[in-house]
Amino acid sequence: MGNTHPLESLAAFAICFVVGALTTAGLGAYINKIKRDSGTTRRNT
């Protein structure tokens, strides 16, 4: 497989984990914003 240092693998995992968590949080906030905006649009029409 290769001679990779264990800390390199840990760093790669940590970076992917943080990016995934931030993406999930951002997508959740965006979905909630869309739901809020669509809810106010329906009440106004």
N, C-alpha and C positions, 0 to 999 in steps of 0.2 A: 504494500500500500504506500509506503514512503516513510521517510524519516522526519516526521513532523514532531515538533516539541509539544508536549501536552498543554503548555500554556497558550500556544497558538490556537489549538483546538478550543480551549476554554474561552479565549478572547473572541474567536469567531462565533461561538455559541452565544456568548453574552451580547455581542453586537446584534446578531439576528433576533435574539429574544427581546432586546430593548426596542428595536425597530418594529417588530411585530406587535409589541404592547402599545407603542405609540400609534401605529396604524389602526389598531383595533379601537383605541380610545378616540382617535380622530374620526373614524368612520361612524362610531356610535354617536358622537356629538353631531355629526353632519346629518345622520338619519333623524335624530331628535329634532334638529332645526327644520328639516324638511317636513316632518310631521306637524310641528307647531305652525309653520307657515301655511301648510295646506289646510289645517284646521281653521285658521283665521280667515283664509280665503273663502272657505265654504260658508262660514257664518255671514260674511259680507255680501254674498251674492244671493 
